[in-house]
Amino acid sequence: MKKAWVVAIALVALAGSAGAQFDGSREVAAAAPAQDIHFLDVTGQVERGVRCAVPAPSAAEIAEVDRAVAEYVRLFGEGVSEATSWSIPVRWHVVRSGTAISQGNIPDSWITAQINVLNSAYAGTGFSFYLAGTDRTTNSRWYTGCYGSQERKMKQALAIDPANNLNIYSCRPSNGILGYAYFPNSFPESDYRHGVVLLDQSLPGGSASPYNLGDTATHEVGHYLGLYHTFQNGCKSPGDSVNDTPYEGSAAYGCPTGRDTCSSTGLDPIKNFMDYTDDACMNEFTADQTARMQAMVSTYRPSL
């Protein structure tokens, strides 16, 4: 990053002293969320799945993080800082059960395309991404156990310097999960559990239509950088803790133009990357989401 956030490091110590942070409860649950989508598997058959399995933040966690973000805004001002940018190295871990694409051995071209999708989606936010390395591991238990029972073992073995790198793991999470990540405040920035886990077939070139244009990664990186779902808290305050995303009563699927689930001003933000719509429907982050990501990274990921 271009600017030295000395005060932000102090904010990390302040935020870390609260009980809602770094308590281990942010890890994925043993039981996967209820299946809520359908997509095509590698054989062309329709599979039921889960759009996102990010651990739900508690009310105490949301309040604590909102205080930290408000303190950042008080110190540095409101809005996006054009003087600040992050060029984030990506360490890609291909976890596979065999040598075929259908066994997770995705080609380098898919990974390159995914990095391009991320850079397009995050253009104008101050965040960019470049591939710093790719490794390939054949482990059938990790391949299907990368959500739940095998997550810790996999990440402990493969994670590379999480404080300074975005670790992405492509695999085949159980229950048809497309992806998950942890929020910046979930653990200390050097913790091996940070990173993004993706269904390999959700990458550009994969089979998981209509979720195979690469925006599962866009969505999960949004969580990694500190954004909640646009439908967080439904129609109740504080919503997703972002001022310029209208409240949304529940997740949107497909691309339901004109959807309006809350009485407050504004149609549901169905085209936002942090909703649950089809990849082809997603195309935006808002200015306040960008400001929040900058505040969250400066506060909780000062080394990134």
C-alpha positions in Angstrom: 0.0 0.0 0.0 1.2 3.5 -0.7 0.4 5.2 2.6 1.7 4.2 6.0 -1.3 3.8 8.4 0.5 4.2 11.7 -2.8 5.1 13.5 -4.5 2.2 11.8 -2.2 -0.2 13.5 -3.2 1.3 16.8 -6.8 0.7 15.8 -6.0 -3.0 15.4 -4.8 -3.2 18.9 -7.9 -1.3 20.1 -10.3 -3.6 18.1 -8.4 -6.7 19.1 -9.0 -6.0 22.8 -12.7 -6.5 22.5 -14.2 -9.9 23.2 -16.0 -10.4 19.9 -12.8 -10.5 17.9 -10.4 -13.4 17.6 -12.5 -15.8 19.7 -12.4 -18.7 17.2 -16.2 -18.7 16.8 -15.9 -17.3 13.3 -14.8 -20.6 11.9 -17.1 -22.5 9.6 -19.8 -24.5 11.3 -19.7 -28.3 11.3 -23.1 -28.3 9.5 -23.2 -26.5 6.1 -25.9 -23.9 5.5 -29.1 -24.9 3.8 -28.9 -25.4 0.1 -30.3 -22.5 -1.7 -29.2 -22.6 -5.4 -28.9 -25.0 -8.4 -26.0 -25.2 -10.8 -24.5 -27.5 -13.3 -21.9 -30.0 -12.2 -19.0 -31.3 -14.2 -21.2 -33.9 -15.9 -23.8 -31.4 -16.9 -26.3 -32.6 -14.3 -28.2 -30.1 -12.1 -26.7 -30.0 -8.5 -28.2 -28.3 -5.5 -25.8 -26.1 -3.6 -25.0 -23.1 -1.4 -24.2 -19.7 -2.8 -22.0 -18.6 0.1 -21.0 -20.2 3.4 -19.4 -17.3 5.2 -19.9 -17.5 8.9 -22.6 -15.2 10.1 -21.3 -12.3 12.2 -22.9 -11.9 15.6 -24.6 -8.6 16.6 -21.7 -8.0 19.0 -19.2 -8.4 16.2 -21.1 -6.1 13.9 -21.3 -3.4 16.6 -17.6 -3.7 17.4 -16.5 -3.5 13.8 -18.8 -0.6 13.1 -17.2 1.3 16.0 -13.7 0.6 14.6 -14.8 1.7 11.1 -16.3 4.9 12.6 -13.1 5.6 14.4 -11.2 5.2 11.1 -13.6 7.7 9.5 -13.1 10.1 12.3 -9.4 10.0 11.9 -9.1 10.0 8.1 -12.3 11.4 6.9 -15.3 10.0 5.0 -15.2 8.6 1.5 -12.7 6.8 -0.7 -9.1 7.8 -0.4 -7.6 8.2 -3.9 -4.1 8.3 -2.4 -4.3 4.8 -1.1 -4.1 1.6 -3.1 -3.4 -2.1 -2.4 -1.7 -4.4 -5.0 -2.5 -7.8 -3.4 -0.4 -10.9 -4.2 -2.5 -14.0 -4.7 -1.2 -17.4 -3.7 -3.4 -19.9 -5.5 -3.6 -23.4 -4.1 -5.1 -26.0 -6.5 -6.4 -28.8 -4.4 -7.3 -31.8 -6.5 -8.2 -35.5 -6.2 -6.6 -36.5 -9.5 -5.1 -35.1 -12.7 -8.3 -34.4 -14.6 -10.1 -31.1 -14.7 -13.2 -32.9 -13.3 -11.0 -33.9 -10.3 -10.0 -30.3 -9.6 -6.9 -30.1 -11.7 -8.0 -26.8 -13.2 -5.8 -25.2 -16.0 -3.7 -22.2 -15.4 -5.8 -20.3 -17.9 -8.8 -20.5 -15.6 -6.8 -19.0 -12.8 -5.5 -16.2 -15.0 -9.1 -15.5 -16.1 -10.2 -15.4 -12.5 -7.5 -12.8 -11.6 -8.7 -10.7 -14.5 -12.3 -10.9 -13.3 -11.2 -9.8 -9.9 -9.3 -6.8 -11.3 -12.3 -5.8 -13.4 -14.7 -6.0 -10.6 -12.5 -4.1 -8.1 -11.4 -1.4 -10.6 -11.9 2.0 -8.9 -11.9 0.6 -5.4 -8.1 0.9 -4.7 -7.7 -2.9 -4.7 -5.9 -4.9 -7.5 -4.6 -8.4 -7.6 -1.8 -10.3 -9.2 -0.9 -13.9 -9.2 2.2 -14.4 -7.1 2.3 -18.2 -7.3 0.4 -21.4 -7.9 0.8 -24.8 -6.3 -1.0 -28.1 -6.9 -1.7 -30.6 -4.2 -3.3 -34.0 -4.8 -5.3 -35.0 -1.7 -8.8 -36.4 -2.1 -9.7 -35.7 1.6 -8.8 -32.1 1.3 -10.5 -31.8 -2.1 -14.0 -32.6 -0.7 -13.3 -31.7 2.9 -12.1 -28.1 2.3 -15.3 -26.9 4.1 -15.4 -28.4 7.6 -13.3 -31.3 8.7 -10.2 -30.8 6.6 -10.1 -27.0 6.4 -7.6 -26.6 9.2 -5.2 -29.3 8.0 -5.3 -28.0 4.4 -4.7 -24.4 5.3 -2.1 -25.1 7.9 -0.1 -27.1 5.3 -0.7 -24.7 2.3 -1.2 -21.1 3.5 1.6 -18.7 2.6 2.2 -15.6 4.8 -1.5 -14.7 5.2 -0.7 -11.2 6.6 0.9 -10.2 3.3 -0.9 -12.5 0.7 -4.4 -13.5 -0.3 -4.5 -17.3 -0.2 -7.1 -18.8 -2.5 -8.0 -22.5 -2.4 -9.8 -24.1 -5.3 -11.4 -27.4 -4.4 -14.9 -29.0 -4.2 -16.5 -28.1 -0.9 -19.1 -30.4 0.5 -22.8 -29.7 0.1 -22.4 -27.9 -3.2 -20.9 -24.8 -1.5 -19.6 -22.3 -4.0 -17.3 -20.5 -1.6 -16.6 -18.9 1.7 -14.1 -16.6 3.5 -13.6 -15.0 6.8 -13.9 -11.3 7.7 -10.7 -9.3 8.4 -11.5 -9.0 12.1 -12.2 -12.8 12.5 -8.6 -13.6 13.4 -5.2 -11.8 13.7 -4.0 -10.9 10.2 -1.3 -13.6 10.2 -3.7 -16.4 11.0 -3.6 -19.3 8.5 -7.4 -19.5 8.4 -7.7 -16.3 6.4 -8.2 -16.6 2.7 -10.9 -17.6 0.2 -12.1 -21.1 -0.6 -13.8 -21.6 -4.0 -15.6 -24.4 -5.9 -13.2 -25.0 -8.7 -16.0 -25.1 -11.3 -17.1 -21.5 -10.3 -14.1 -20.1 -12.1 -14.4 -18.7 -15.6 -14.3 -21.8 -17.8 -15.9 -24.0 -15.2 -19.2 -25.9 -15.4 -21.2 -24.3 -12.5 -23.6 -22.2 -14.6 -25.0 -19.7 -13.8 -22.2 -19.2 -11.3 -19.2 -19.8 -13.6 -18.2 -16.3 -14.6 -15.8 -15.8 -11.7 -18.0 -13.7 -9.4 -18.1 -16.2 -6.6 -14.5 -15.1 -6.1 -15.5 -11.5 -6.4 -18.1 -12.0 -3.7 -15.9 -14.0 -1.3 -13.0 -11.5 -1.7 -15.5 -8.9 -0.7 -16.0 -10.7 2.6 -12.2 -11.1 2.9 -12.0 -7.3 2.6 -14.7 -6.6 5.2 -18.1 -6.5 3.4 -21.3 -8.1 4.6 -24.1 -9.4 2.4 -26.4 -6.7 1.1 -29.2 -8.4 2.9 -27.4 -8.5 6.3 -30.0 -7.9 9.1 -32.8 -7.7 6.5 -34.8 -4.5 6.7 -33.4 -3.7 10.2 -30.7 -1.3 11.1 -27.7 -1.3 10.6 -28.4 -3.5 7.5 -25.0 -4.2 5.9 -23.4 -1.3 7.7 -23.1 0.6 4.4 -25.1 3.7 3.8 -25.6 3.6 0.1 -26.9 0.0 -0.3 -30.7 0.0 0.3 -32.0 -2.4 2.9 -32.8 -5.8 1.5 -35.2 -8.2 3.2 -33.5 -11.4 2.0 -31.1 -12.7 -0.6 -32.0 -12.3 -4.2 -31.5 -15.1 -6.8 -31.5 -15.0 -10.6 -31.7 -11.4 -11.6 -35.1 -10.1 -10.3 -35.2 -6.5 -11.8 -37.4 -4.2 -9.7 -37.3 -6.3 -6.5 -38.2 -4.3 -3.4 -38.4 -6.2 -0.1 -38.1 -3.3 2.3 -40.3 -0.2 2.8 -37.2 2.1 3.1 -36.1 4.1 0.0 -34.5 2.2 -2.8 -35.0 -1.0 -4.8 -33.0 -4.0 -3.7 -29.3 -3.9 -4.7 -29.6 -7.0 -6.9 -26.7 -6.1 -9.1 -24.3 -5.7 -6.2 -21.5 -8.2 -5.9 -22.5 -8.9 -2.3 -26.0 -10.2 -3.1 -26.7 -13.8 -4.2 -27.8 -13.2 -7.8 -26.4 -15.0 -10.9 -22.9 -14.0 -11.9 -24.2 -12.3 -15.1 -26.4 -10.1 -12.9 -23.6 -8.8 -10.6 -21.7 -5.7 -11.7 -21.1 -3.2 -8.9 -19.7 -2.1 -5.6 -20.9 1.2 -4.2 -18.8 4.1 -3.1 -19.5 3.4 0.6 -18.7 -0.3 0.2 -15.3 0.8 -1.3 -14.7 3.2 1.7 -15.6 0.4 4.1 -13.2 -2.0 2.4 -10.4 0.6 2.7 -11.2 1.2 6.3 -11.4 -2.5 7.2 -8.1 -3.3 5.5 -6.3 -0.4 7.0 -7.7 -1.3 10.5 -7.5 -5.1 10.5 -5.0 -5.9 7.7 -2.3 -3.2 7.9 0.3 -5.6 6.5 -1.6 -6.4 3.3 
